Amino acid sequence: MTTSTEKSYFDLHITGLGYLNRIREVKPKKGDAFLACDIAALNGPSDDVSYVRFDTRVSGSEAQHLVRRCIDAVETEKKVMIGFRLGDLWTDTFTYSKGKRAGEQGVSLKARLLFVSWIKVDGKLVFKAEPKPTETNERDPDVPVTSDASATQQAQAPEPFKAADEAADYTDAPALAAAESL
């Protein structure tokens, strides 16, 4: 009889759509540098939208590649909207150091950006993730599927997005349909 010492985890994921902001490389005093960005996620009824701000650490090579490709668009103040999945949500308290709230306590929602399902720049769809296959054929269902083509794209240096004609035909995701109206 063998016993497993492998730990199991419960995942809590947040999915949504929102605007990409403040893409930056963070260099902590201790530890390795990492890519970070803010997401202003849409929340509430579509005729009275509110925003929830997430400060995210971009995890995974595909998500990092996609966010890096958005740097120029964000810096030139284009509207970059993404479909996303976040994980490992936690809060961080801080004290405002300037402005009208100087000295007051604030709370920041932090998470890891795990997956980008689609990207729109100024309303034009420039990326959509390939759908997962319906058959599981002995594969871990929690591991994202990437094609050889997307693996090749990841290995190349980041380049700015260009409108893709075939991407305009993609309309089967509910979140994307909601984004169309924005």
Secondary structure, DSSP 8 states (H G I E B T S, - for coil): ------------EEEEEEEEEEEEEE--SSS--EEEEEEEEEES-TTS-EEEEEEEEE-SHHHHHHHHHTHHHHHTT--EEEEEEEEEEEEEEEE--SSTTTT-EEEEEEEEEEEEEEEEETTEEEEE-----S--TT--TTS----HHHHHHHHS--------TGGGG----HHHHHHHT-
